[in-house]
Amino acid sequence: MESMTKGELGRWGEDMAAGHLVACGHRVLARNWRHRRCEIDLIATNGDQTIFVEVKVRSSTAWEQTEELLSSAQRRRLIHAAHAFLRSRQAMSGAPRFDIIHITRSRKGWRLDHVVDAFLPIHV
């Protein structure tokens, strides 16, 4: 894991996060879905709820509080992209949910934290 490039580490984190979502009973619809300047790492469903997931991979020394993981500008772009995704799939219903999956890695291993409803889908 130490010799991974930033891109490889990001893909590894997204693989771990997608596996976690599936293990929790979610269905992953899309990975790295792009809309203009924003990329949504993972889009999943659980029942009629659409879940937009931002994946963050950090070293154990770089732990941040959940609210510090995404800036207000990043949240705005993610919300805008999520609305575009929902418009493109008019058959989808239910309120969107925004989660963050934070993976902390160290030489001893890794830890995955899934923050459900990390922020509300309102513009900040």
C-alpha positions in Angstrom: 0.0 0.0 0.0 2.9 2.3 0.6 4.0 2.3 -3.0 0.6 3.2 -4.5 0.2 6.4 -6.5 -2.5 8.8 -5.4 -4.8 7.5 -8.2 -4.2 3.9 -7.2 -4.9 4.7 -3.6 -8.1 6.5 -4.5 -9.3 3.5 -6.6 -8.4 1.2 -3.7 -10.4 3.3 -1.3 -13.4 3.4 -3.7 -13.2 -0.4 -4.0 -13.2 -0.8 -0.2 -16.1 1.7 0.1 -18.2 0.0 -2.7 -17.6 -3.4 -1.0 -18.7 -1.9 2.3 -21.9 -0.5 0.8 -22.8 -3.9 -0.9 -22.1 -5.7 2.4 -24.6 -3.3 4.1 -27.3 -4.2 1.5 -26.9 -1.3 -0.8 -26.7 -1.6 -4.6 -24.0 0.4 -6.3 -25.4 2.2 -9.4 -22.4 4.2 -10.5 -18.7 4.9 -9.8 -16.9 8.2 -10.6 -20.1 9.7 -12.1 -19.2 13.1 -13.6 -21.2 16.3 -14.1 -19.3 19.3 -15.2 -16.6 20.0 -12.6 -17.7 17.5 -10.1 -17.3 13.8 -9.7 -19.4 11.7 -7.4 -17.3 8.8 -6.2 -20.1 6.3 -5.6 -23.9 6.4 -6.2 -25.9 3.7 -4.5 -29.5 2.8 -3.6 -31.1 1.2 -0.6 -34.8 0.7 -1.2 -36.1 3.9 -2.8 -33.3 6.1 -1.4 -30.5 7.3 -3.6 -27.2 7.7 -1.7 -24.3 9.9 -3.0 -21.0 8.9 -1.4 -17.8 10.9 -1.2 -14.8 8.6 -0.4 -11.8 10.0 1.5 -8.6 8.1 2.1 -6.1 9.5 4.6 -3.1 8.4 6.6 -3.7 7.9 10.3 -1.9 11.1 11.1 -4.2 13.2 8.9 -7.5 12.5 10.7 -10.0 15.3 10.3 -13.5 15.9 11.7 -16.3 14.9 9.4 -17.3 18.5 8.7 -13.7 19.3 7.7 -13.6 16.5 5.1 -15.5 18.5 2.5 -15.5 22.3 2.1 -18.7 24.2 1.5 -17.7 24.6 -2.2 -17.2 20.8 -2.5 -20.6 20.2 -0.9 -22.3 22.6 -3.2 -20.7 20.9 -6.3 -21.7 17.5 -5.0 -25.3 18.6 -4.4 -25.5 20.2 -7.8 -24.1 17.0 -9.5 -26.5 14.8 -7.4 -29.5 16.9 -8.6 -28.2 16.4 -12.2 -28.0 12.7 -11.7 -31.5 12.5 -10.3 -32.9 14.6 -13.2 -31.2 12.2 -15.6 -33.0 9.2 -13.9 -36.5 10.6 -13.6 -37.8 7.3 -12.4 -35.9 7.5 -9.2 -37.8 8.7 -6.1 -37.0 9.3 -2.5 -34.9 12.0 -0.8 -31.2 11.9 -1.7 -28.8 11.1 1.1 -25.2 12.3 1.3 -22.7 10.0 3.0 -18.9 10.2 3.5 -16.8 7.0 3.8 -13.5 7.9 5.4 -10.8 5.3 5.2 -7.8 5.8 7.5 -4.7 3.8 6.6 -1.5 3.2 8.4 1.3 0.6 8.5 -0.8 -1.5 10.9 -3.8 -1.6 8.5 -6.9 0.4 7.7 -10.1 1.6 9.3 -13.4 2.4 7.5 -15.8 4.9 9.0 -19.2 5.4 7.2 -20.8 8.7 8.1 -24.5 8.4 7.1 -26.3 11.7 6.3 -23.0 13.6 6.6 -24.7 16.8 5.4 -28.1 17.9 4.2 -28.8 18.4 0.5 -29.2 22.1 0.8 -26.9 24.7 -0.7 -24.4 26.0 1.8 
